Amino acid sequence: MIPHVLPTYNRADLAFERGEGSWAITTDGTRYLDLGAGIAVNALGHANPALVAALTEQAGRIWHVSNLYHIPEQERLADLLVENTFADTAFLTNSGTEAAELAIKMVRKYWAEQGDDRFEILTFEGAFHGRSTGAIAAAGSEKMVKGFGPLMPGFRQLPWGDMDALKAAISDRTAAVMIEPIQGEGGIRPLSDEDLRLIRALCDQTGALLVLDEVQCGMGRTGKLFAHEYAGVAPDIMMVAKGIGGGFPLGAVLATESAAAGMVAGTHGSTYGGNPLACAVGAKVMEIIAAPEFLAEVNRKAGLFRQKLEGLVAAHPDVFEGIRGQGLMLGLKCRVAPGDLVKAGYAEQILTVPAADDTLRLLPPLNISDEDISEAVARLDRAADRLDG
Ligand SMILES: Cc1ncc(COP(=O)(O)O)c(C=O)c1O
C-alpha cells in the first residue's frame, strides 16, 4: 500500500524533534552533530535564540498579510538585501525553485520589453535549480527530467566549466546565462573567479543577462555574503533561498533596475511570498550574516575546519581523494560511495549530505563552534575508519 506521505524521498530512519545550535536531537534523545544543516538552510543553527525571538515576536503581532497591501517586514528585508548587494530591487519567494521560476520569467520579460525575440538560456550540466517544470528543464539532467516531458523549451546545457563551449554557444541570440558560482547538488564544484569574470564579459559583449543561482552558496556560506563577490563581478539577476530564512521557508530574486524593468504590476505574484513571518526572520538573518565581523568568523572557522579536514583526508587515502569548496561550503571528494559514508556517519551520530560527482557535502551552521568543528572531524574520522580496508 502506498504510504500516506507520497514516497518521493529516500529517507534515513531518523526523526528529529529538537535542535540546539549545531546539534539535532532525535525523538529518543540521541544527539547528532548536524553538518548538513537542512542542506545549507539552518545557517545560524537550530533554535537560534535571536531567530526564535524574531519569529515569536512577529507571530504575536500578525502572521499573514496579502500582497494586496504594503508589508513593512517585507520592505525591511528588501532594503537589507538591496543595501548589501548589487541589486536595486528584490521579490520575496518561499523557496529556491520559485526564485528560479521568477528569474526565468524576468529574463523572458526583459527581452520581450526590448522587442527582441531571444529566449534561449544557457545552463550547465550538473546544475540544480529546483524541481518545477521550468527548473528541471533548465538543469536538463536525465535523472530529473525523465518521464516529465515535453520539457519547457529555451534551455541549452553546456559542459560544466567549459568556457570554450560557452564561447561557441553564446551569441547575440542568447537571452541569459544561468549558473551556480559553486554547484551544490552537482558536487561542490566551484567556478573559478577567472571563469566567472569571463562569463560576465561574454554576457556584456552579447547583451545576455547573467543569472546567478546562489540558493546554496549564498548567504555567507562561502565567507562572503554572496559567492560571486570573490570574482569582483555582479550578476543582473540572482536567486537566493535556503540560508536566508535560517529554516523558515523563504527565497528571493534580486535584480538590477534594468533587468527587472519589465516586471510591472500584474506580471508576477505569490500568496505567501514576502509573508510577514518569513520576512521578520529573514531580516534578522540578514542583520546577523551581513555583518563583516560575522563573515570574518565564518572565514576563520572555515580555515580551521579545512586544516583539520586535510589531516582527515591524508589519514584515509582509500576513502577520500581531496577537499573542494569555499568557506563552510565544503565537499570531500570520495573514493567510496558518498552514500556509504553518510550511513557510516549516522553510526557515529554525525549528519552529512551526499552530492553528485562522488562528493560528500559538509554544510555546517555558519556559527558552528570551534569545539564542534573538532568533534565533527573526530566523528568523520571514525566514520571513515568503518569504511577503511
Ligand atoms: C542551487 C540551488 N538552486 C535551487 C534550489 C531549489 O531550492 P528549493 O529546494 O528551496 O526550491 C536548490 C535546492 O537544493 C539549490 O541547491
The ligand as an ORCA input file, in Angstrom:
! r2SCAN-3c Opt
* xyz 0 1
  C      21.493     25.846     -6.280
  C      20.055     25.541     -5.977
  N      19.099     26.173     -6.658
  C      17.797     25.946     -6.407
  C      17.399     25.046     -5.450
  C      15.949     24.796     -5.199
  O      15.588     25.344     -3.972
  P      14.284     24.825     -3.179
  O      14.523     23.400     -2.832
  O      14.205     25.761     -1.998
  O      13.120     25.015     -4.072
  C      18.369     24.359     -4.713
  C      17.979     23.361     -3.703
  O      18.745     22.488     -3.332
  C      19.737     24.613     -4.983
  O      20.709     23.977     -4.318
*
